[in-house]
Amino acid sequence: MPVDVEAISAVDQVLSRRRKDANVPPTFLGFLRWLGVEPSPGQAELVRVSFDAVEPVDDRLAATIFGGDVPMGRRRVVVAVCGARAGKTYLLVSLRLLHGMLVRDVSSTRHGQRAVAMVVAPNERLRREALNYALGAVHAKPELAAMLVRESGEMFEMRRPDGKLVYFEGGVAGAGGIGARGRWYTDVAMDECAFFHDSSYKVNDTSIYDAGLTRVLPGGQMILASTPWAQAGLLYEKYRDFYGKPDDKTLVARAPTLLLNDSPVTRMAVEDMRQRDPENAAREYEAEFMTANTTLFFEPTTLDAMVTDEPFTTQPGDQRAAGGDFGFRSDSSALVKVALRGNEVHVYGGIECRPEGGMPLRPSQTVKDFAACVAGECAYLMADQHYREAIAEHLEAHGLIYAPAPMQPADSYVRARMLLRDRRVLLHRPNLPDGLADRLLRQLREVHGKPTSGGGMSIVHPRWATGGHGDLAAAFVLAVWQVTGDTVAAQPPEKGTNEWVAEAREKRQQKMRDRAEQAERMPWLGNRTPQHWRAWRE
């Protein structure tokens, strides 16, 4: 069939005219009205202050959402902690990104660079949902549909009235950020960022945040929108530090579901969840972060309480110990030193060795660095048995004895948690190298405890996208374990050696002495039959 060039040209002319006639409102609330979207009063106050940076209409409602009076001004980072079904993905993410890609100043981009509205989601389903919301709005508005150049399952491309090409893309949270090289972002949204980890608890929220924020164009925003989860991670840290006390860069909103979307259907779902599972309803619909119960192992309040800015100096009589965790390729190697003085455990030193440039750590050099850190203070270094063969000989060369960690790793974590709850642990920030205290605290905040069959506990360390697998946290609990109850067991002699023969002889002789002593204390045993005596000896 021959191509009708004249028909195609006529369609192009109509689309071009519609595109040029499109008058996209500069404010987000105006854009919503232009699309025919009517936000609820709570949604309107949230976007009015967060995105349009104007005075609220309902001061009381705005104070509830933002935790108090909010100084006006546009913030580069907007955090929205919202209940489920509050409209955050549709309104705060998809439509917000669509508006930004149409109105941002992209003149600073060079030829060949892409201006992208980027949404990152924790999984493929949510990524696709956010993309479909934006694409649906484009198709529903003729002026926007005329700008559409192409679309696929991962993105769509639009030509703005000024002739600039812009893109809307969706990605799934990955360990390496969002591939920021070679392009600029009109806005970036991290949708449901409280759940940015995979089945192995690999944490990647901070790497994605850092990669995106540095590439956002002037006037654009970094948007963190999520239902809350645990009291750990980037979302919680922003909420903890800025809710009710925004600075000139970051603004945090918190809104239960019904404050933003009080429809009959939503109200019914909220009430049903409150009756069936009040705790989950508080998180899912009331936008409350979970405390350390079934997921987080250490309570954030106890970790905050152990930090002190007072320096610590060891004294004669202190019981000192060192805990280590070894990793050489993808993980770090970490050591933490503690001292027991009276009833308190003082964390006063440590070291962390991290692989750099793709090169694994050398066991000999790592042990040498550890030995230098504990020189003259500790005779033992406790660590798990994963790298025992690789490090025991190196430790011996430096006069250190390898001490195996408890067979049940959860035991040392349970003891550390008990001591933290009793306020018996102090972390002396000035004594630790720069950044080490903060990394230790974050790792402790992200430790997960998973119940196992039989009443046991499995400890899970989140893996950071930048490397590390709870190495400092593991070293910390082993150091604490040694000074708070159990003495380090001596290494048993190798079978067949003179030491092993002497120890076996001593055990037999001690057993005979115990039997003789028991016979003197219980003479009635002499009246027993030979069968009873045989059973007693066994």
C-alpha positions, 0 to 999 in steps of 0.5 A: 500500500503506498504511503499517503504523504499528504495525510501524514503531513496534515496530521503532523501539522495538527499535532505541531499546532496543538503542541505549540498552542499548549499552555502548560500552567507553571504551578503544579496545582494549576497543572492538576486543574488543567488536567481535570484532577481535583486534589483533596484538601490535604493533598492540596496543602501538601503540594501547595507548600512542597511543590509550589512553595506558597503560603498554605490556605489552611494553616492548621491542616498544613501544620499537621502535615509538616509538623508545625509552621513551615517557612516558605521557600522551594526545597530541593528535597521533598520527603512525603511519609504517607499512609497507603492509598493516599495518592502518593504514587499518582499525585506526588510522583507520576503527575509531579514528574510529568509536570516537571518535565514540561516546565523545567529549564533544560537550557543548560543541557548539552547536545546529546544529553538527555533531560529525564524525569526519573522514577525509581521503584522497589520492584517492576510492578510499582515501576510500571504503575508509576509509568502508566499513571503518567502515560495515562495523563498524557493520553487523556489530554490532547495537548499532551498527546500531541507532544508524545513522540514514542513510548515503550514499557520503560519510558516515553518521550515528548517534544515540548512546545519549545522544541526540547525533547524530554523523557520519562523513565522508570527504573527498579532500585539497584545496588549501583544507583540509577545510572546517572552518567550522561544525563540530567534529571528534571526531577527524581522520585524514589517511590516507596523508598522505605522498601529499597532492598532485595531479599538479602536485605541489600540496602541501596536507598542512599546510593540512589539518592546521592546519584540522583540529587547531584544531577537534578536540574535547577528548579528540580526536586528530589522526591522521597515518597513512601509508606513507612517501614522500620526506624532505619534507612534514608526515609526514617533518617530524613523524617527524624532530622527534618520533620517539624524542623525543615532547613533551606534544602529539605522539607518533610511531610507526614500524613495518615491515609485519611488525611489525604484521601478520606473516601468511603472505600478507603475509610472502610479499608482502614477500619478493617485493618485496624480491627484485624491487625492494629500494629500493621494498620498504624504503619500502613495507614497511620504512617507510623514507623515500626519500632524494633519488634519482629524485624529490627533487632536493636531499638533506635532509642537505645542506640541513640542513648549509648553515644557520648562525646566524652573521650575515654582513656583506659586505666589499670583494672579495665578488662579489654577485648577486641572483636573482629569480622573478616572479609577480603573481597566484597566485604570489609574487615572490621575490628572494635575494641571495648573495655569493661570498667565497673558495670559499664562497657566502653567502646573506645577504638576500632579500625575498618579496612575496605577493598578499593578499586576492585582489589581484594584485601590481603589477609596478611596486611589486614591482620597486621593492621589489626595487630597494630590497633590492639598492640599491648591491649588484648591477647585474644581476637574473637571472630567467626570461623569463616576465615579461620584458616586464612587468619589464624597463622597470621594472628599467631605471627603477631602474638594474637590468639584466635578465639572462635565466636559463639556457635550460635551467632544470635547469642552475642546479639541478644546479650548486646541488646540486653546491655543496651537496654540496661544503658550499660554500653557507651560509644565514645565518638571522639575515640573512633576514626572519622566516620567509624561511629556513624557507620557502626550505628547505622549497621546496628540500626539495620540489623534484622532478627528473624524468628526460626522454627524451634524458638531460635533467632536468625540474624540478618545484616543488610548489605550496603550497595557501597560494600559491607555486610554488617562487619562493624556490627558483628565485631562490636557484639563479639567484643561486648560478648567477651567482657560481659559473662563468658571467658574465652575458651582455650584452644583444645590440644591436638589429638595425639600430642603430649598435651592431649595425652596429659589432659586425657590422663588428668580427666580420668584421674579427676573422674576417679577422685569424684567417684571416691568422694561420692562413695564416701558421702553416700555409703548406701551405694555399696548395697547396690547390685553389680548392675547398679554399680555398672550403670552408675559408673557409666 
